[in-house]
Amino acid sequence: MKKFNIAIVGATGNVGREILNILDSRKFPVNKIYALASSKSEGIKISYGNDNELTVQSLDKFKFKDIDLVLSSPGSKVSEKFVPKATKEGAIVIDNTSFFRLKKDIPLIIPEVNPDDISNLKKKIIANPNCSTIQMLVALKPIEDLFKIKKIIVSTYQSTSGAGKAAMDELFHQTLDVYKNKPLIPKKFTKRIAFNLIPHIDDFLDDGNTKEENKMIEETKKILNSKIEVFSTCVRVPVFVGHGESIYVETEKPVDLKKLTTKIKKISGLSLVDKRIDGGYVTPDESAGEDDVFISRMRLGYNKKTLGLWVVADNLRKGAALNTVQIAELLVKKKKL
C-alpha cells in the first residue's frame, strides 16, 4: 500500500493531538509525519502512537514541497495565510477551521453524508464542517434519505473543549473556586461557566444569530445541497468533552419509526440507544472517547411528519479529528491522493 507524507498543523491543540492519536489507531498509511504549530511551540515533544514522539516544528518556517496531505486545525486566520502556500507547493489540505467552509468551490465533507462531493478538488482544499453540524447531519442523514426533511430546529449543549484548552481550564478552576467560596472572574467566557449555561457561542451577527448558529444553518444547506429551513440556538454548558443536541425536524413524508430504526442500525458510525427507561439514553459524558454519534429520545411529534431526537457525540473526535481522518481515508479510497 502506498504511504503518504503528512503534516499536522495545530498539532499541540486539543484537535491536533486527537488527530495524531486517530491516525495511529486507525493505521493510516503514513510514511513521514510532521507536527507543526506556532513558533512559541517549536521544539516541544508530543506523542504519536504508544512509543513515538514528534518534535514540533514552526509552521512559518516549514516547506510543504514533499508533503502529500495536510490535516489542519490551527484557527481561521492561520489557515487563511498558510493553506494557499501548502497547496501551491503540491499538498492537499483538509482544514478544520471555518475559513473555507462556505466558499463555493471548496467541498465541505462528512463522509457518511456527502462523500461524492470529494470529487471537487480543483483547489486541493477540503473543509471539515463545524462540530455541531457534523453530529447533527450524521444523525439526520437516514431521516433525510427516507422522509426528506423540510425544517430543522436545534438547540445545542456544547462542551468547553469546543472552545479550547483555556476554556476547559476555566471550567475546572471555577468549579474549584465555587467550593472554596472564591469570586469567579470569567476570562475565556462572557459569563461564569461553572454550574451555569451560556446561550452565546462566537460573535453576534446583525440578525441576532451568533456565528456558531449561522455556521450550522449555512453548512447544513451546503452539505445537503438544499434550501432546508434551519433554526439554531447554541449554548455552552459546564461539560469538558461531548456535545449534546435537542433536534426537532419536520419532514415531507410521514415518518415510519420501525423503518427508520432499521436504517439507523445499518449505518456505521451511528448508534441508536433509546430504551425508554431510566438511563436508557446516552449523555455527553458517555460519548467522550467514542467514535460514534449516538441517537436517543427518538419520538414522533404532534403528527407523523414531525420527529424529535437527542444526539450526542465526542466533539473532539467525530466533531473534528475523526471526521478529518475519515476524509483522508476517503481520499485514499477514491485514489485522490
C-alpha positions as CSV (number, residue, x, y, z in Angstrom):
1,M,0.0,0.0,0.0
2,K,1.2,3.5,-0.8
3,K,2.2,5.6,2.2
4,F,2.0,9.3,2.5
5,N,3.9,12.2,4.0
6,I,1.6,14.1,6.3
7,A,1.8,17.4,8.2
8,I,-0.4,18.2,11.2
9,V,-1.0,21.9,11.6
10,G,-2.0,23.0,15.0
11,A,-0.5,19.8,16.4
12,T,-0.3,21.0,20.0
13,G,-4.0,21.8,20.3
14,N,-6.8,19.6,21.5
15,V,-7.8,18.6,18.0
16,G,-4.3,18.3,16.6
17,R,-3.3,15.8,19.4
18,E,-6.5,13.9,18.7
19,I,-5.7,13.7,15.0
20,L,-2.4,12.1,15.8
21,N,-4.0,9.6,18.1
22,I,-6.6,8.6,15.5
23,L,-4.1,8.4,12.6
24,D,-2.1,5.9,14.7
25,S,-5.1,3.9,16.0
26,R,-6.7,3.6,12.5
27,K,-3.3,2.7,11.0
28,F,-3.5,5.3,8.3
29,P,-0.7,4.7,5.7
30,V,1.9,7.2,7.0
31,N,5.4,7.4,5.5
32,K,6.6,10.5,7.4
33,I,4.6,12.7,9.7
34,Y,5.4,16.3,10.8
35,A,3.9,18.2,13.8
36,L,3.6,21.9,13.1
37,A,2.5,24.8,15.3
38,S,3.4,28.4,16.1
39,S,7.0,29.4,16.7
40,K,6.3,29.5,20.5
41,S,5.7,25.7,20.5
42,E,8.8,24.9,18.4
43,G,10.9,22.1,19.9
44,I,8.1,20.7,22.1
45,K,7.8,16.9,22.1
46,I,4.3,15.4,21.6
47,S,3.2,11.8,21.5
48,Y,2.4,9.9,18.3
49,G,1.2,6.4,19.0
50,N,2.4,4.4,22.0
51,D,6.1,4.7,21.6
52,N,6.8,7.6,19.3
53,E,7.4,11.3,19.9
54,L,7.4,14.1,17.4
55,T,9.3,17.3,17.7
56,V,7.1,20.3,16.9
57,Q,8.3,22.5,14.1
58,S,7.4,26.1,13.3
59,L,4.7,26.4,10.7
60,D,6.2,29.7,9.5
61,K,9.5,28.0,8.5
62,F,8.1,24.8,7.1
63,K,8.3,23.8,3.5
64,F,5.4,21.7,2.1
65,K,7.0,20.6,-1.2
66,D,7.4,16.9,-0.1
67,I,4.0,16.8,1.7
68,D,1.1,14.8,0.3
69,L,-1.5,15.7,2.8
70,V,-2.0,18.5,5.4
71,L,-4.5,18.0,8.3
72,S,-5.1,21.4,9.7
73,S,-6.7,22.8,12.8
74,P,-4.9,26.0,13.8
75,G,-7.6,28.8,13.7
76,S,-9.1,30.6,10.7
77,K,-6.6,33.4,10.4
78,V,-3.7,30.9,10.3
79,S,-5.4,28.8,7.7
80,E,-6.1,31.8,5.5
81,K,-2.4,32.5,5.5
82,F,-0.7,29.1,5.1
83,V,-3.2,26.9,3.2
84,P,-2.6,28.6,-0.2
85,K,1.1,28.2,0.3
86,A,0.7,24.5,1.1
87,T,-1.5,23.8,-1.9
88,K,0.8,25.8,-4.2
89,E,3.7,23.5,-3.1
90,G,1.6,20.4,-4.0
91,A,-0.2,19.3,-0.9
92,I,-3.9,18.6,-0.4
93,V,-5.3,20.3,2.7
94,I,-8.1,19.1,4.9
95,D,-8.9,22.2,7.0
96,N,-10.8,22.1,10.3
97,T,-11.4,25.9,10.6
98,S,-14.3,27.9,9.5
99,F,-12.4,29.9,6.9
100,F,-13.0,27.7,3.8
101,R,-16.3,26.0,4.8
102,L,-18.8,28.2,3.0
103,K,-16.6,29.1,-0.1
104,K,-18.5,27.9,-3.2
105,D,-15.7,25.9,-4.8
106,I,-14.5,24.2,-1.6
107,P,-16.1,20.8,-0.7
108,L,-17.5,20.6,2.8
109,I,-17.4,16.9,3.7
110,I,-19.0,14.5,6.2
111,P,-18.1,11.0,4.8
112,E,-21.3,9.4,6.0
113,V,-23.4,12.2,4.4
114,N,-21.9,13.6,1.2
115,P,-18.8,11.5,0.2
116,D,-19.3,12.1,-3.5
117,D,-18.6,15.9,-3.1
118,I,-14.9,14.9,-2.6
119,S,-14.6,14.8,-6.4
120,N,-14.4,18.6,-6.5
121,L,-10.8,19.1,-5.7
122,K,-9.9,21.9,-8.1
123,K,-8.3,23.9,-5.3
124,K,-6.8,20.9,-3.4
125,I,-8.7,22.1,-0.3
126,I,-11.4,20.2,1.6
127,A,-13.2,21.8,4.6
128,N,-14.2,19.9,7.7
129,P,-17.6,21.1,9.0
130,N,-18.4,22.6,12.4
131,C,-18.5,20.0,15.2
132,S,-22.2,20.5,15.9
133,T,-23.1,20.4,12.2
134,I,-21.3,17.1,11.8
135,Q,-23.0,15.2,14.6
136,M,-26.4,16.6,13.6
137,L,-26.2,15.7,10.0
138,V,-24.8,12.2,10.6
139,A,-27.9,11.6,12.8
140,L,-30.3,13.2,10.3
141,K,-29.0,11.6,7.1
142,P,-31.2,8.5,7.4
143,I,-34.2,10.7,8.1
144,E,-33.4,12.9,5.1
145,D,-32.9,9.8,2.9
146,L,-36.2,8.1,3.9
147,F,-38.6,11.0,4.5
148,K,-37.0,14.3,3.2
149,I,-36.5,17.0,5.8
150,K,-38.2,20.4,5.4
151,K,-37.3,22.1,8.6
152,I,-34.8,21.6,11.5
153,I,-34.9,23.4,14.9
154,V,-31.9,22.5,17.0
155,S,-30.6,23.6,20.4
156,T,-27.0,22.6,21.2
157,Y,-25.4,21.9,24.5
158,Q,-21.7,22.4,23.7
159,S,-18.8,21.4,26.0
160,T,-16.0,23.7,26.9
161,S,-13.4,21.7,24.9
162,G,-15.0,23.2,21.8
163,A,-13.5,26.5,22.9
164,G,-10.0,25.1,23.5
165,K,-7.8,24.1,26.5
166,A,-8.1,27.5,28.2
167,A,-11.9,27.2,28.3
168,M,-11.6,23.7,29.8
169,D,-9.2,25.1,32.4
170,E,-11.6,27.9,33.2
171,L,-14.4,25.4,33.9
172,F,-12.1,23.3,36.1
173,H,-10.7,26.2,38.2
174,Q,-14.1,28.0,38.5
175,T,-15.7,24.7,39.8
176,L,-13.0,24.5,42.5
177,D,-13.5,28.2,43.3
178,V,-17.2,27.7,43.9
179,Y,-16.4,25.2,46.7
180,K,-13.7,27.5,48.1
181,N,-16.2,30.4,48.1
182,K,-13.8,32.5,45.9
183,P,-15.0,35.1,43.5
184,L,-15.4,33.8,39.9
185,I,-14.0,36.0,37.3
186,P,-14.7,35.0,33.7
187,K,-11.8,35.3,31.3
188,K,-12.4,32.9,28.3
189,F,-16.2,33.2,28.6
190,T,-18.5,36.2,28.8
191,K,-20.2,34.8,32.0
192,R,-19.3,32.3,34.6
193,I,-19.3,28.7,33.1
194,A,-19.2,26.6,36.3
195,F,-22.7,25.5,37.3
196,N,-24.2,27.7,34.6
197,L,-25.3,27.8,30.9
198,I,-24.3,30.5,28.4
199,P,-26.5,31.0,25.4
200,H,-23.8,32.5,23.3
201,I,-21.0,30.9,21.2
202,D,-18.9,33.0,18.9
203,D,-19.7,36.6,17.9
204,F,-23.1,38.1,17.4
205,L,-24.3,38.9,13.9
206,D,-26.7,41.7,12.9
207,D,-29.7,39.4,12.6
208,G,-29.3,38.3,16.3
209,N,-27.8,34.9,15.5
210,T,-24.3,34.1,16.6
211,K,-21.6,32.9,14.1
212,E,-21.8,29.4,15.6
213,E,-25.6,29.3,14.9
214,N,-25.1,30.7,11.4
215,K,-22.4,28.0,10.7
216,M,-25.0,25.3,11.5
217,I,-27.6,26.9,9.3
218,E,-25.4,27.6,6.2
219,E,-23.3,24.5,6.5
220,T,-26.4,22.3,6.6
221,K,-27.7,23.8,3.4
222,K,-24.4,23.4,1.6
223,I,-23.8,19.8,2.7
224,L,-27.3,18.6,1.9
225,N,-27.4,20.8,-1.2
226,S,-30.8,22.1,-0.1
227,K,-32.7,25.2,0.9
228,I,-33.8,23.5,4.0
229,E,-35.1,25.7,6.9
230,V,-32.8,25.6,9.9
231,F,-33.1,27.5,13.2
232,S,-30.3,27.0,15.7
233,T,-29.6,28.1,19.3
234,C,-26.1,27.3,20.5
235,V,-25.4,27.0,24.2
236,R,-22.2,26.5,26.1
237,V,-22.5,24.1,29.1
238,P,-20.3,23.1,32.0
239,V,-19.1,19.8,30.4
240,F,-15.5,19.1,29.5
241,V,-16.0,16.9,26.4
242,G,-19.0,15.9,24.4
243,H,-21.8,17.9,22.7
244,G,-25.5,17.3,23.1
245,E,-28.2,18.4,20.7
246,S,-32.0,18.5,21.0
247,I,-33.3,18.3,17.5
248,Y,-36.8,18.7,16.1
249,V,-37.5,18.0,12.4
250,E,-40.4,18.4,10.0
251,T,-40.5,16.0,7.0
252,E,-42.2,15.9,3.7
253,K,-43.3,12.2,4.1
254,P,-44.8,10.5,7.2
255,V,-42.1,9.1,9.5
256,D,-42.1,5.3,9.9
257,L,-40.2,4.7,13.2
258,K,-39.6,1.0,12.5
259,K,-38.2,1.7,9.0
260,L,-36.0,4.5,10.4
261,T,-34.7,2.3,13.3
262,T,-33.8,-0.4,10.8
263,K,-31.9,2.0,8.6
264,I,-30.0,3.6,11.5
265,K,-28.8,0.2,12.7
266,K,-27.2,-0.4,9.3
267,I,-25.2,2.8,9.3
268,S,-21.6,2.5,10.5
269,G,-20.7,5.3,13.0
270,L,-24.3,5.9,14.1
271,S,-25.8,4.2,17.2
272,L,-29.4,4.2,18.5
273,V,-29.6,3.9,22.3
274,D,-33.2,4.5,23.1
275,K,-34.6,2.1,25.7
276,R,-37.2,4.4,27.1
277,I,-36.3,3.5,30.7
278,D,-34.4,5.4,33.4
279,G,-30.8,5.8,32.0
280,G,-31.8,4.3,28.6
281,Y,-30.1,7.1,26.7
282,V,-26.6,8.4,26.1
283,T,-25.2,11.6,27.7
284,P,-22.3,13.8,26.5
285,D,-20.1,12.4,29.2
286,E,-20.6,8.8,27.9
287,S,-19.8,9.9,24.4
288,A,-16.3,11.1,25.3
289,G,-13.7,8.9,23.7
290,E,-16.2,7.2,21.4
291,D,-16.3,7.4,17.6
292,D,-20.0,7.0,17.1
293,V,-22.8,9.6,17.0
294,F,-25.5,8.5,19.4
295,I,-29.2,9.0,19.0
296,S,-31.6,8.7,22.0
297,R,-35.1,10.0,22.9
298,M,-36.4,9.5,19.3
299,R,-40.1,10.0,19.1
300,L,-42.8,11.4,16.9
301,G,-44.1,14.9,17.4
302,Y,-47.7,16.3,17.1
303,N,-48.1,14.4,13.8
304,K,-46.3,11.8,11.8
305,K,-44.4,14.4,9.8
306,T,-42.6,15.7,12.9
307,L,-39.8,14.0,14.9
308,G,-37.7,14.8,18.0
309,L,-34.4,13.3,18.9
310,W,-31.5,13.7,21.3
311,V,-28.0,13.4,19.7
312,V,-24.6,13.3,21.4
313,A,-21.0,12.9,20.2
314,D,-17.4,13.5,21.2
315,N,-16.8,16.9,19.7
316,L,-13.0,16.4,19.5
317,R,-13.3,13.1,17.7
318,K,-16.3,12.8,15.3
319,G,-16.8,16.5,15.6
320,A,-13.3,17.3,14.4
321,A,-10.3,14.9,14.4
322,L,-12.0,11.7,13.4
323,N,-14.0,13.3,10.6
324,T,-10.8,14.8,9.3
325,V,-9.1,11.4,9.3
326,Q,-12.1,9.8,7.7
327,I,-11.9,12.4,4.9
328,A,-8.3,11.5,4.4
329,E,-9.2,7.8,4.2
330,L,-11.9,8.7,1.6
331,L,-9.2,10.4,-0.4
332,V,-7.1,7.2,-0.4
333,K,-10.2,5.1,-1.2
334,K,-11.1,7.3,-4.1
335,K,-7.5,7.5,-5.3
336,K,-7.4,11.3,-5.0
337,L,-4.0,11.2,-3.1
